[in-house]
Amino acid sequence: MPSAATRVPGQGLGSRAVRGGLAVLLVLLVAVAASVPAIAGPQLSFDLKSGRVYYQKDATKSWHPASVTKLMTAYVVFRAIREGRISLKSPVVVSKNALAEGGRKIGLPAGTVITLDNALKMMIVRSANDIAVAIGEAVSGSEPAFVAEMNLVSRQLGMRNTRWTNPNGMPDDRQITTALDIGILVRAIRTEFPEYRGLFQYSAIKLHGRTLRSANRPLLERYRGADGMKTGYICASGLNVAATATRNGRTVVAIVFGARSGHERAHLAKKLLDRGFGSKGLFAGPRTTINTIRRPAGVGPARNVCRKNGPKPSIESLIAETRTKPRFGVASAFQASRTGDRDLVRIYPAPDTGKTSKKNGKKKKQDPYTLIVGPVIRTTAPAAVALGGVDPAAPQGRRPSPLVALEPGVKTSAPGETPLPKMRPTLTIDGDVPVASESAVAAAKDLAVPRPKPAR
């Protein structure tokens, strides 16, 4: 053993330096771990413009989309409007087939006429399953024809691991997608049809004095820069959301599948959005894009386990994780020094369970979303929707054209997949004025298609 006189100079200092370096590395690892979302289903966060991925977990894993399906329904409608096949003033007639849908719906009687503009607000904001079917029938003539168009358009967008069987996301083992494919869809909607961005920003609609609220309110009203898009839930999928937010001209997209509660869904979406806005700096990570993520060859089955029956994270744990840790550690400190955004590295105080009432001195229960996402910072007046068609005296939109048949040889399902539903006869709308005719209303009332509805 070397004596003190023969010890190598600086050896002790070197050991302390190594220990100090390990301590710094440990701090960095803890800071990074604090920014990784909690375990749930597939997740994805990326930049809308560049497609650069900030975080992804199982982004190509097959999953049931639930009502996030309505984003695809909206996209097909937007394309039909652009092609002149239909307009926002065109009539949408509620058929018996549409009224037979389960889950959340408006419940208008069969034969009720509404404009496509109002129908879109009902479907997107309120997530009305019956209106989604009625919209599909108005655009493509029948629900199966619209579903075939959904699948065709999905393949054109490059959504290779998605298969649709209905326009609203009601339970169906064959209806499959991935977080990556939904990200591709969100990017297509926001880049191709920016004029419809406002439809996804309403947190409620108002119909005949009733205010019907969106399930996306926790983000729309509380997250800075939030501007859409859609939530969803069925038992087999858990709680899903595709969310977007824009700050300083930059839009971040967050996809969360399989959350076990509404609080966890909002918590995870917020963390993914935060990660995107905080990843622009020295520690931004590898430049993977949504186009370079490796994907499976086809549409795979999704695990059909009711996530409602699984363990749920406690509200206290979500609050503690959100409010007592710095968001992104050193990376955020670097970015904050460049942008002046102190909120990136803010250390939140211990959570407060409520405020003391001045009347009786008792503690009031505080909304958990205030502690998980933040206080309400913006509200929008409910979108006013009404029943009835367009006044014939109003300026006419473009006349809806009949559904154009698919080109010969175009397949609506890939080899080995479950065949898609067959098309039913087209429901035509007569007349030059874009208002529903008596014959169209009568046809809608008679369009009863009995079919079993799977339990939610």
Number of C-alpha atoms within 10 A of each C-alpha: 5 7 7 8 7 8 11 10 10 9 10 11 10 11 11 12 12 12 12 12 12 12 12 12 12 12 14 16 12 13 19 15 14 18 18 16 18 16 11 16 20 22 29 27 32 28 21 24 13 12 20 19 24 27 20 23 16 14 26 21 22 23 28 35 32 28 28 26 26 25 23 23 25 21 21 24 25 20 16 18 17 12 12 14 19 25 23 19 23 28 30 33 33 29 29 21 22 28 22 20 21 17 17 14 19 17 16 17 14 21 22 18 27 26 24 25 17 23 25 25 21 28 26 30 28 24 28 24 28 27 33 30 29 28 29 27 26 26 30 29 21 23 27 22 23 26 28 24 20 26 23 20 16 22 15 10 13 13 22 19 23 25 29 25 25 26 28 27 24 26 24 18 15 20 22 23 27 30 32 28 22 23 24 19 19 25 20 15 21 18 13 13 14 10 11 13 14 11 18 21 23 25 25 24 23 16 17 9 8 8 14 18 16 21 18 26 21 24 27 27 22 20 22 17 19 23 20 27 27 25 29 25 25 23 18 22 25 28 28 32 31 25 28 28 25 17 11 7 6 14 21 26 27 31 29 28 31 27 29 21 19 18 21 25 25 25 24 27 29 26 22 28 28 20 25 24 23 24 19 15 15 11 13 14 12 9 10 15 14 22 13 11 12 9 15 11 8 15 21 19 15 18 13 13 12 13 18 18 10 10 9 13 14 12 16 14 11 18 23 17 17 22 20 14 18 20 28 25 21 17 21 27 22 19 23 17 10 10 10 11 14 13 13 22 20 17 13 14 10 11 16 12 15 14 12 12 10 8 6 7 9 11 12 11 11 12 12 19 20 13 21 26 24 19 15 16 11 12 14 12 10 16 20 15 17 15 14 15 21 22 12 11 7 10 11 16 16 17 18 24 15 15 18 8 8 13 7 6 6 8 14 20 15 12 9 8 13 11 13 20 14 12 15 11 11 16 20 20 26 15 11 12 22 26 23 24 18 12 13 21 21 14 18 24 19 14 18 15 11 9 9 8 13 10 11 12
